[in-house]
Amino acid sequence: MADQATVSKNTYAKGDRYYGKAAERYERKRKKQDWWHVEHEEMGRLLDQLPKGLKVVDIPFGTGRFVPLYRERGYTIAGLDASHEMLGAAERALGSEAFAACETTTGNAMALPYSDGEFDLLVSTRFLRDIILFEDAKKALAEFARVSRTYLILQLGEAIEGGRVPDGDEVWHSSMSADMNRELLSSHGLEIEEKRLVKEEADINSRIHHVLCRKVG
Ligand SMILES: C[S@@+](CC[C@H](N)C(=O)[O-])C[C@H]1O[C@@H](n2cnc3c(N)ncnc32)[C@H](O)[C@@H]1O
C-alpha cells in the first residue's frame, strides 16, 4: 500500500499561465521532454483503431499538436482553448494552411459552446489531471462526455498503488486508483476501451495514460 503522503495535497492549478511569452515558448519547451514524443506516438496508435473521417474536437487545443495526426486520417477538426494567445501560437506552429483547416474557438472547457453529441471524438491531453482543480476537472469531464457522441481520448493519471479521491480544491494528478478513475468515468457513461502508458514515475506513485473511452450511456 502506498504511503498516502506520496499523493500530496496540491492546490496549485496552472490554468491561467498560458498567455504572452508562455504561449510563445510552449511547444519549443515541451518538445525537449521525452514523454511529449511518447504522447504523440501513443495518440497515433489509439487513433489507428478508430474509423477514418471522424469529427474531432481537441480541448484544450494548445498549439494543436495532434493536428497532423488528425489530418492524416481525414478528420474534420475543431479546437477550443481558453487562451487566444495559445491559438496564435498554434497558428504559428502549424502553419496557416493547417490552422485554417481547424475551427478554433476561445472558451472554457467547463462550459462548452457545443451541442450534445456534436463530435465523434473528443481529445484532451495535459489538462484534466494537472491544469485545473478537481472540482473543475469533474465539470469539464461532464462537458466532454456531453459533446462527444462516441469516443473520448483523455489523458489521466492514476496511482500505481493505493489511491484516494482528491478534494475539490486540489489538482487531480495521479491521486486516484485505476478503479476510482474507472468509476468516475462510468458515472459519465464512459467505458474504458484501452489505456496507453505515456509516463510512469514510480517515485511519486504515478502513471499517466492516454485513455480511450467509448460512450455507453
Ligand atoms: C498544458 S496546455 C495543454 C495543451 C494541449 N492539450 C497539449 O497537450 O499540449 C494547457 C492548456 O489549457 C488551456 N486552458 C487552461 N484553462 C482552460 C479552461 N478552463 N478551458 C479551456 N482551456 C484552458 C491553456 O490555455 C493551455 O493552452
The ligand as an ORCA input file, in Angstrom:
! r2SCAN-3c Opt
* xyz 0 1
  C      -0.604     22.230    -20.738
  S      -1.543     23.011    -22.012
  C      -2.176     21.592    -22.901
  C      -2.391     21.873    -24.358
  C      -2.511     20.617    -25.238
  N      -3.721     19.885    -24.947
  C      -1.292     19.736    -25.087
  O      -1.410     18.546    -24.765
  O      -0.182     20.237    -25.324
  C      -2.925     23.592    -21.125
  C      -3.871     24.448    -21.943
  O      -5.086     24.595    -21.216
  C      -5.626     25.859    -21.546
  N      -6.656     26.136    -20.523
  C      -6.475     26.423    -19.210
  N      -7.661     26.530    -18.573
  C      -8.622     26.282    -19.514
  C     -10.026     26.238    -19.490
  N     -10.716     26.440    -18.350
  N     -10.695     25.953    -20.623
  C     -10.013     25.733    -21.793
  N      -8.671     25.775    -21.880
  C      -7.978     26.022    -20.760
  C      -4.408     26.763    -21.566
  O      -4.643     27.965    -22.251
  C      -3.388     25.859    -22.263
  O      -3.396     26.035    -23.656
*
